[in-house]
C-alpha cells in the first residue's frame, strides 16, 4: 500500500523480538526524557 517506514515502540526486548518475528527490522532506538 505504499508504506515504507513505520515507527514502532516496544516496552522491552521481548516485545521487540515479536516485532522482528513478524518481519519488522530494528534500525534505531527511541528515547523519551522527562524533567523530574
Legacy VTK file of the C-alpha trace (Angstrom):
# vtk DataFile Version 3.0
C-alpha trace
ASCII
DATASET POLYDATA
POINTS 36 float
0.000 0.000 0.000
2.957 2.303 -0.411
4.090 2.470 3.230
7.862 2.180 3.530
8.536 3.411 7.063
6.668 2.634 10.295
7.699 3.833 13.766
7.049 1.229 16.478
7.998 1.495 20.132
8.487 -1.600 22.301
8.297 -1.710 26.090
11.211 -4.153 26.271
13.353 -6.531 24.197
10.742 -9.312 24.388
8.217 -7.120 22.571
10.888 -6.015 20.089
11.553 -9.679 19.284
7.848 -10.179 18.490
8.057 -7.291 16.006
11.147 -8.882 14.451
9.443 -12.297 14.160
6.608 -10.795 12.116
9.053 -9.112 9.736
9.996 -5.700 11.121
13.686 -4.728 11.242
15.230 -2.775 14.119
17.081 0.258 12.771
17.339 2.547 15.781
16.419 3.342 19.357
13.831 5.840 20.544
14.261 7.637 23.862
11.950 9.771 25.960
13.200 12.228 28.567
11.152 13.898 31.273
12.179 16.654 33.600
11.916 15.342 37.148
LINES 1 37
36 0 1 2 3 4 5 6 7 8 9 10 11 12 13 14 15 16 17 18 19 20 21 22 23 24 25 26 27 28 29 30 31 32 33 34 35
